[in-house]
Amino acid sequence: MFHIGTSGWQYADWRDRFYPAALPQRRWLAYYAEHFGTVEVNNTFYRLPERDTFAAWARDLPNGFTMTVKMSRYLTHVKRLSEPAEPVARFLEHASGLEEHLGPILIQLPPNLRAKPEALDDTLGQFPASIRVVVEPRHDSWWSDEVREVMADHNAALCWADRRSRPMTPLWTTADFGYLRLHEGLASPATSYGVRALDTWRERLEERFDTDADIYVYFNNDTGAAAVDNAVTMRRRTDRTERRR
């Protein structure tokens, strides 16, 4: 099953393009959740909100809505995966305010962090089995059999990523769910993805994951609400193929 949304919802230039002009910003999340079933939250990476903030978000969400949250940069960019127990525990305590709406946790690694398989193993071991974890390495040294095995041992998904309609990672399947981030397409208007590019990614995901697997797809090309348009288009096309399967 595909879960398709955008990377964030608080973009000023979405007013009039997606959000009604008169809608107050405090109502944007509830409005977004009327149109999509999932969202990826990136501001948790820069500053970890209090548990009450997560709980307030949860109150705006309908049943079945999932919110993916990006791990705090304190673990990834400051600690660089060392001594992960306390940062992970604190993050999960705060994010628990989402309750049943908590989706995957995205761990985005710094582009200058070379592979540390043992540290990754220790980090992933801090998460309970009930939490889905996604890892987004950004240094080529991570593309090894050892790293792949560590991720598979913890059922942690490799974050597939695209920029300018080209894969930025190997297309490993290391978990029983999939995860894709789409940053920048080549279509018009700028940063948009065309139908052919979207269908190519849909086909790749369908080929590598079971029909009942959860597959999360987030559009990060937020400029001009391109992410919204692309997410709607991809959802329509995946719904069509899922009905045929």
BAMAR-651455 format. One record per residue (C-alpha): residue in one letter; x negated, y, z; residue number from 1. Coordinates in steps of 0.001 Angstrom, whole numbers. Each point is the difference from the previous one (the first is absolute). Layout:
! residues N
<residu:A&px:X&py:Y&pz:Z&num:NUM>;
...
//
This chain:
! residues 245
<residu:M&px:0&py:0&pz:0&num:1>;
<residu:F&px:-1321&py:3400&pz:-982&num:2>;
<residu:H&px:-19&py:2884&pz:2486&num:3>;
<residu:I&px:-678&py:3165&pz:-1982&num:4>;
<residu:G&px:-482&py:3519&pz:1323&num:5>;
<residu:T&px:-2385&py:2915&pz:190&num:6>;
<residu:S&px:-3057&py:903&pz:2078&num:7>;
<residu:G&px:1596&py:2585&pz:2240&num:8>;
<residu:W&px:3173&py:2041&pz:-226&num:9>;
<residu:Q&px:-965&py:3499&pz:1210&num:10>;
<residu:Y&px:-1061&py:1803&pz:-3175&num:11>;
<residu:A&px:1060&py:3607&pz:-513&num:12>;
<residu:D&px:208&py:-314&pz:-3791&num:13>;
<residu:W&px:2585&py:-2764&pz:320&num:14>;
<residu:R&px:2561&py:2613&pz:997&num:15>;
<residu:D&px:2353&py:558&pz:-2966&num:16>;
<residu:R&px:-1609&py:-2980&pz:-1753&num:17>;
<residu:F&px:1125&py:-2645&pz:2502&num:18>;
<residu:Y&px:1260&py:1718&pz:3132&num:19>;
<residu:P&px:2951&py:2392&pz:-326&num:20>;
<residu:A&px:-1147&py:3607&pz:379&num:21>;
<residu:A&px:2190&py:616&pz:3037&num:22>;
<residu:L&px:-988&py:-3177&pz:1853&num:23>;
<residu:P&px:-2095&py:809&pz:3110&num:24>;
<residu:Q&px:-3354&py:-1761&pz:142&num:25>;
<residu:R&px:952&py:-1780&pz:3229&num:26>;
<residu:R&px:2601&py:-1898&pz:-2070&num:27>;
<residu:W&px:-2365&py:-1050&pz:-2765&num:28>;
<residu:L&px:-860&py:-3410&pz:1439&num:29>;
<residu:A&px:3662&py:-942&pz:416&num:30>;
<residu:Y&px:694&py:1182&pz:-3558&num:31>;
<residu:Y&px:-3006&py:-1936&pz:-1310&num:32>;
<residu:A&px:1242&py:-3142&pz:1776&num:33>;
<residu:E&px:3328&py:293&pz:-1826&num:34>;
<residu:H&px:-1885&py:-500&pz:-3282&num:35>;
<residu:F&px:-2868&py:-2364&pz:882&num:36>;
<residu:G&px:-505&py:-2936&pz:2334&num:37>;
<residu:T&px:-3609&py:644&pz:994&num:38>;
<residu:V&px:-2630&py:2720&pz:366&num:39>;
<residu:E&px:-3733&py:77&pz:679&num:40>;
<residu:V&px:-1086&py:2510&pz:2657&num:41>;
<residu:N&px:-3480&py:1475&pz:-459&num:42>;
<residu:N&px:-82&py:2765&pz:2622&num:43>;
<residu:T&px:-477&py:-2635&pz:2719&num:44>;
<residu:F&px:-3512&py:-356&pz:-1410&num:45>;
<residu:Y&px:-943&py:3581&pz:855&num:46>;
<residu:R&px:1797&py:392&pz:3321&num:47>;
<residu:L&px:1735&py:-2777&pz:1908&num:48>;
<residu:P&px:3513&py:1168&pz:892&num:49>;
<residu:E&px:1438&py:-659&pz:3427&num:50>;
<residu:R&px:2305&py:-2987&pz:430&num:51>;
<residu:D&px:2926&py:2419&pz:288&num:52>;
<residu:T&px:-688&py:1255&pz:-3532&num:53>;
<residu:F&px:148&py:-3521&pz:-1410&num:54>;
<residu:A&px:3207&py:-576&pz:1968&num:55>;
<residu:A&px:1499&py:3210&pz:-1421&num:56>;
<residu:W&px:-800&py:-1187&pz:-3523&num:57>;
<residu:A&px:1651&py:-3337&pz:781&num:58>;
<residu:R&px:3224&py:1736&pz:964&num:59>;
<residu:D&px:241&py:1425&pz:-3530&num:60>;
<residu:L&px:-411&py:-3402&pz:-1658&num:61>;
<residu:P&px:2721&py:-2459&pz:-1023&num:62>;
<residu:N&px:-79&py:-3735&pz:673&num:63>;
<residu:G&px:-2521&py:-1801&pz:-2188&num:64>;
<residu:F&px:-2208&py:3037&pz:-688&num:65>;
<residu:T&px:-3737&py:-639&pz:491&num:66>;
<residu:M&px:-2708&py:2559&pz:676&num:67>;
<residu:T&px:-3603&py:-848&pz:-797&num:68>;
<residu:V&px:-2472&py:1966&pz:2121&num:69>;
<residu:K&px:-3646&py:734&pz:-727&num:70>;
<residu:M&px:-2426&py:-879&pz:2797&num:71>;
<residu:S&px:-1620&py:2891&pz:1828&num:72>;
<residu:R&px:-3315&py:1189&pz:-1421&num:73>;
<residu:Y&px:-1428&py:-296&pz:3517&num:74>;
<residu:L&px:-376&py:-3744&pz:-552&num:75>;
<residu:T&px:-1071&py:95&pz:-3641&num:76>;
<residu:H&px:-1998&py:3191&pz:-450&num:77>;
<residu:V&px:-1212&py:850&pz:3507&num:78>;
<residu:K&px:-494&py:-3435&pz:1579&num:79>;
<residu:R&px:-544&py:-1588&pz:-3446&num:80>;
<residu:L&px:1690&py:-3210&pz:1227&num:81>;
<residu:S&px:-2164&py:-328&pz:3114&num:82>;
<residu:E&px:1704&py:-770&pz:3333&num:83>;
<residu:P&px:3452&py:-231&pz:-1594&num:84>;
<residu:A&px:2009&py:-1277&pz:2979&num:85>;
<residu:E&px:889&py:3342&pz:1585&num:86>;
<residu:P&px:716&py:1965&pz:-3223&num:87>;
<residu:V&px:2228&py:-2780&pz:-1345&num:88>;
<residu:A&px:1883&py:-437&pz:3285&num:89>;
<residu:R&px:597&py:3757&pz:306&num:90>;
<residu:F&px:1163&py:286&pz:-3595&num:91>;
<residu:L&px:2427&py:-2900&pz:353&num:92>;
<residu:E&px:1377&py:1374&pz:3269&num:93>;
<residu:H&px:829&py:3290&pz:-1716&num:94>;
<residu:A&px:1320&py:-1597&pz:-3215&num:95>;
<residu:S&px:2218&py:-2351&pz:2020&num:96>;
<residu:G&px:2400&py:2938&pz:234&num:97>;
<residu:L&px:1152&py:-1002&pz:-3487&num:98>;
<residu:E&px:1264&py:-3318&pz:1418&num:99>;
<residu:E&px:1560&py:-2112&pz:-2780&num:100>;
<residu:H&px:-943&py:2580&pz:-2648&num:101>;
<residu:L&px:-3757&py:-578&pz:406&num:102>;
<residu:G&px:-1404&py:-1380&pz:-3237&num:103>;
<residu:P&px:-3603&py:-801&pz:-936&num:104>;
<residu:I&px:-2998&py:1778&pz:1524&num:105>;
<residu:L&px:-2380&py:1352&pz:-2660&num:106>;
<residu:I&px:-3689&py:43&pz:934&num:107>;
<residu:Q&px:-1774&py:2256&pz:-2506&num:108>;
<residu:L&px:-3776&py:-241&pz:270&num:109>;
<residu:P&px:-2428&py:2849&pz:-793&num:110>;
<residu:P&px:-1516&py:-59&pz:-3499&num:111>;
<residu:N&px:-3505&py:35&pz:1538&num:112>;
<residu:L&px:620&py:-2882&pz:2404&num:113>;
<residu:R&px:-1817&py:-3084&pz:-1217&num:114>;
<residu:A&px:1425&py:-3452&pz:598&num:115>;
<residu:K&px:130&py:-1120&pz:3641&num:116>;
<residu:P&px:1793&py:-3366&pz:-93&num:117>;
<residu:E&px:-520&py:-743&pz:3703&num:118>;
<residu:A&px:1345&py:3408&pz:1019&num:119>;
<residu:L&px:2978&py:-448&pz:-2308&num:120>;
<residu:D&px:658&py:-3427&pz:1516&num:121>;
<residu:D&px:-103&py:1503&pz:3502&num:122>;
<residu:T&px:2302&py:2853&pz:-1049&num:123>;
<residu:L&px:2588&py:-2236&pz:-1628&num:124>;
<residu:G&px:-66&py:-2257&pz:3041&num:125>;
<residu:Q&px:1344&py:2864&pz:2138&num:126>;
<residu:F&px:3362&py:-14&pz:-1774&num:127>;
<residu:P&px:2768&py:-2389&pz:1046&num:128>;
<residu:A&px:1105&py:-2467&pz:-2652&num:129>;
<residu:S&px:3349&py:1782&pz:-219&num:130>;
<residu:I&px:-1679&py:3120&pz:-1472&num:131>;
<residu:R&px:-790&py:77&pz:-3694&num:132>;
<residu:V&px:-3389&py:1576&pz:-666&num:133>;
<residu:V&px:-1315&py:1365&pz:-3304&num:134>;
<residu:V&px:-3681&py:780&pz:-599&num:135>;
<residu:E&px:-1183&py:2563&pz:-2555&num:136>;
<residu:P&px:-3800&py:-215&pz:-406&num:137>;
<residu:R&px:-1569&py:2680&pz:-2186&num:138>;
<residu:H&px:-3616&py:-1147&pz:-330&num:139>;
<residu:D&px:-950&py:-2680&pz:-2528&num:140>;
<residu:S&px:-1947&py:-2004&pz:2597&num:141>;
<residu:W&px:3321&py:-1225&pz:1414&num:142>;
<residu:W&px:766&py:-2076&pz:-3080&num:143>;
<residu:S&px:-1443&py:-3297&pz:1239&num:144>;
<residu:D&px:1280&py:-3488&pz:758&num:145>;
<residu:E&px:-794&py:531&pz:3689&num:146>;
<residu:V&px:2197&py:3084&pz:251&num:147>;
<residu:R&px:2753&py:-1689&pz:-1963&num:148>;
<residu:E&px:-50&py:-2957&pz:2391&num:149>;
<residu:V&px:154&py:2269&pz:3062&num:150>;
<residu:M&px:3083&py:1718&pz:-1369&num:151>;
<residu:A&px:1654&py:-3272&pz:-954&num:152>;
<residu:D&px:-684&py:-1470&pz:3451&num:153>;
<residu:H&px:2004&py:2853&pz:1533&num:154>;
<residu:N&px:2685&py:116&pz:-2718&num:155>;
<residu:A&px:-1083&py:3596&pz:-661&num:156>;
<residu:A&px:820&py:1339&pz:-3450&num:157>;
<residu:L&px:-2519&py:1701&pz:-2229&num:158>;
<residu:C&px:1371&py:3368&pz:-1065&num:159>;
<residu:W&px:113&py:34&pz:-3767&num:160>;
<residu:A&px:-463&py:3517&pz:-1345&num:161>;
<residu:D&px:293&py:1776&pz:-3342&num:162>;
<residu:R&px:-1360&py:3255&pz:-1282&num:163>;
<residu:R&px:568&py:1123&pz:-3588&num:164>;
<residu:S&px:1685&py:-3339&pz:-734&num:165>;
<residu:R&px:-3080&py:-2060&pz:886&num:166>;
<residu:P&px:-411&py:-2391&pz:2942&num:167>;
<residu:M&px:-2383&py:1324&pz:2648&num:168>;
<residu:T&px:-372&py:-3361&pz:1768&num:169>;
<residu:P&px:-198&py:-3682&pz:-827&num:170>;
<residu:L&px:3483&py:-1512&pz:-81&num:171>;
<residu:W&px:-438&py:-2347&pz:2956&num:172>;
<residu:T&px:2970&py:-1637&pz:1681&num:173>;
<residu:T&px:-1057&py:-438&pz:3623&num:174>;
<residu:A&px:3417&py:68&pz:1690&num:175>;
<residu:D&px:3547&py:-1185&pz:-493&num:176>;
<residu:F&px:1049&py:3554&pz:-893&num:177>;
<residu:G&px:-1284&py:2549&pz:-2502&num:178>;
<residu:Y&px:-895&py:3679&pz:153&num:179>;
<residu:L&px:-670&py:2519&pz:-2797&num:180>;
<residu:R&px:-803&py:3731&pz:71&num:181>;
<residu:L&px:350&py:2011&pz:-3215&num:182>;
<residu:H&px:-1967&py:3260&pz:96&num:183>;
<residu:E&px:-29&py:1511&pz:-3487&num:184>;
<residu:G&px:1484&py:-996&pz:-3337&num:185>;
<residu:L&px:-705&py:1186&pz:-3521&num:186>;
<residu:A&px:3519&py:866&pz:-1137&num:187>;
<residu:S&px:1733&py:3371&pz:-192&num:188>;
<residu:P&px:643&py:1985&pz:2134&num:189>;
<residu:A&px:-3453&py:-122&pz:1580&num:190>;
<residu:T&px:-794&py:-2929&pz:2342&num:191>;
<residu:S&px:3131&py:-1897&pz:-1056&num:192>;
<residu:Y&px:23&py:-3659&pz:-981&num:193>;
<residu:G&px:1624&py:-1115&pz:-3219&num:194>;
<residu:V&px:2338&py:-2971&pz:-261&num:195>;
<residu:R&px:-2681&py:-2203&pz:-1564&num:196>;
<residu:A&px:-2400&py:605&pz:2885&num:197>;
<residu:L&px:2710&py:-686&pz:2564&num:198>;
<residu:D&px:1011&py:-3208&pz:-1752&num:199>;
<residu:T&px:-3627&py:-1156&pz:-118&num:200>;
<residu:W&px:-308&py:374&pz:3774&num:201>;
<residu:R&px:3357&py:-1644&pz:574&num:202>;
<residu:E&px:-1071&py:-2984&pz:-2103&num:203>;
<residu:R&px:-3323&py:-325&pz:1837&num:204>;
<residu:L&px:1777&py:-64&pz:3341&num:205>;
<residu:E&px:2637&py:-2461&pz:-1153&num:206>;
<residu:E&px:-2684&py:-2332&pz:-1375&num:207>;
<residu:R&px:-1998&py:-125&pz:3241&num:208>;
<residu:F&px:2672&py:-45&pz:2707&num:209>;
<residu:D&px:2847&py:-2384&pz:761&num:210>;
<residu:T&px:3474&py:1129&pz:-983&num:211>;
<residu:D&px:1025&py:371&pz:3661&num:212>;
<residu:A&px:-3150&py:1923&pz:1036&num:213>;
<residu:D&px:287&py:3579&pz:1225&num:214>;
<residu:I&px:-1879&py:2351&pz:-2326&num:215>;
<residu:Y&px:-528&py:3608&pz:1065&num:216>;
<residu:V&px:-620&py:2616&pz:-2700&num:217>;
<residu:Y&px:-682&py:3661&pz:832&num:218>;
<residu:F&px:-478&py:2915&pz:-2379&num:219>;
<residu:N&px:-2547&py:2565&pz:1183&num:220>;
<residu:N&px:297&py:2278&pz:-3064&num:221>;
<residu:D&px:2111&py:2489&pz:1925&num:222>;
<residu:T&px:-609&py:3116&pz:-2139&num:223>;
<residu:G&px:3222&py:1264&pz:-1515&num:224>;
<residu:A&px:1932&py:-2950&pz:1463&num:225>;
<residu:A&px:-1531&py:-2348&pz:-2577&num:226>;
<residu:A&px:-162&py:-2621&pz:2758&num:227>;
<residu:V&px:3761&py:160&pz:490&num:228>;
<residu:D&px:761&py:-378&pz:-3701&num:229>;
<residu:N&px:-2475&py:-2857&pz:-405&num:230>;
<residu:A&px:1276&py:-1817&pz:3089&num:231>;
<residu:V&px:3582&py:199&pz:-1268&num:232>;
<residu:T&px:-1042&py:-1311&pz:-3415&num:233>;
<residu:M&px:-2043&py:-2878&pz:1381&num:234>;
<residu:R&px:2751&py:-977&pz:2423&num:235>;
<residu:R&px:2503&py:-106&pz:-2852&num:236>;
<residu:R&px:-2285&py:-2203&pz:-2091&num:237>;
<residu:T&px:-894&py:-2347&pz:2859&num:238>;
<residu:D&px:3678&py:-340&pz:944&num:239>;
<residu:R&px:711&py:-1025&pz:-3560&num:240>;
<residu:T&px:-2676&py:-2698&pz:-49&num:241>;
<residu:E&px:909&py:-1276&pz:3494&num:242>;
<residu:R&px:3587&py:-549&pz:-1130&num:243>;
<residu:R&px:-1317&py:-2159&pz:-2851&num:244>;
<residu:R&px:-2288&py:-2135&pz:2199&num:245>;
//
